[in-house]
Amino acid sequence: MQKQKWLITGVSTGLGRAFAQAALAAGHTVVGTVRSEEDLRAFEGLQPGGYAHGRILDVTDDDAASSVVAEVEQSVGPLDVVVANAGYGLEGTFEETPLAEVRRQFEVNVFGTVATLQAALPHMRRRGRGHLMAVTSMGGLMAVPGMSAYCGSKFALEGILEALGKEVAQFGIHVTAIEPGSFRTDWAGRSMTRAARTIDDYDELFNPIREARQKASGNQLGNPVKAGEAVVHIASVDRPPAHLVLGSDALRLVTAARAAVDEDIRVWEALSRTTDFAEGAQL
């Protein structure tokens, strides 16, 4: 396998750390972004020989994202793979989630990812090669009660990445949306932001969902090590996927959700066709 240079955001814990460890184990050089000096030292300690390079970055700082990528390109070398992983979960019913928290969710999950990928893209375009990835979620292809803001941010990323992939294929650049299911990280534990409960009408629906998620935290089905190995694998193939669903739970839930959309389209197809002009341009 050809040795690559990777940039991965959010490597202090969770899947970001697993992706970085898998890439390092495969002999690649990894630049990982973190939020503190302590996390930076811990990350660089994974590979004392110099293959793990830490950088401090708040992905919501657009200028900092551009500066970090430019500096890495100069000091570490041309980036082959960029994984926009930094993000967090926001749990709460739609009506109970404050708008400020919804905005923050999009600021990190969507605009932080966009800033990272936009910073890397010009360098890859000039070289005529590269692989841009971003971690969305199974929640970017299906939605569950109590996660409207989170799923909304991930649905937004799915659309951005799909369009981006079609734009940059002509330059030899691949784009992959990574869609994990439930993995054994602290995403559903200390990393989850939870909106306060204020409306009793949602108790019957939402309380069991919140309790089940908290109870399952630490015992999820997905193995982060294997997720890391899967992501490293697709970075080595000639035709990587535009979508990489990770986990059998994600496969089951995404398949069911997409089947439901297909069924709505089928059932209401005749009505959909009634809205056309008799003559008009087809896209």
Steps between C-alpha positions, in 0.01 A plus 500: 500500500628844406568712806270799530474824693171541684328788677225399743304748711389411851745223592499533878233231546245284323498412135747775415756339728419155353547627144832656594628190677407280204676731255810512721498121535498476120814714486340826392585843635208658685441859599225503761321807627402541865377778727767511771874468558440199724314317223769600251774343711293185550441464128862551402593243765323234295796500259812644664689440174338801340216359290232654729486878481258696717348836420263707711192603305149623566325396178249783537784749446508521120829688480667257739388203290657655189817589686545155652453323167740736323761458774468121494540494122828689542645335810374140478438465130224471241185353651361188336200444729296747707236372741269765645395314813456770766142531619263416782149377571207712616205312647158652556156519344459764233266717710719485810835573335597869522574662167843609624591134556378408152718775352802376697437145378513616139796729567714206612362205304434673168700821471801358685509214252455732203784725621734201533423358157509838328843565649638173364330493161713757309820312583355169383351657187838642396661158547218315324450245776374454854222357713263717701290326766257620763326318780126545468300225672234242435300802623587671172298239309223433753354686795378409847287691751695724732792564265356752255785751521769233481336314211433830325869588516599161366238505222646837398848349481375215285372744239816708509726197461299343221507820295867556582592152380341569162682832471851376574503156336637672188809595702577147619366572849278251682234596756358258757228548759569270797171395661560320830236328704528461875866458599656437839622853562388768744287672233179410685656563841703802603535623141124537453334835558146458630227762481303547821162331522220756538187352337330201665307414184815340356577280802334183374685513168834644596586385852546134398720607206726712720521230768582227246775712342657574838474137607667379180788748526821300536340182368427599141525248219764677290872443549697824444819308414325325212348829387850644481621206295206539260571869443870435440405228253279721284779759486714241325262388223474645151123553512396582857130530582311826515319356803651270762243370748670349805327248724223245455261717702561788260444272202166383644370842596618682188358231273162521672496880482587507132233237428243724671599793278479279191153387608377857539632581153324195354167557672482870409663482157179581312438814706864605457459494123195731507712806582677520160426742218383317189826604334822590675870433528604177674805515723 
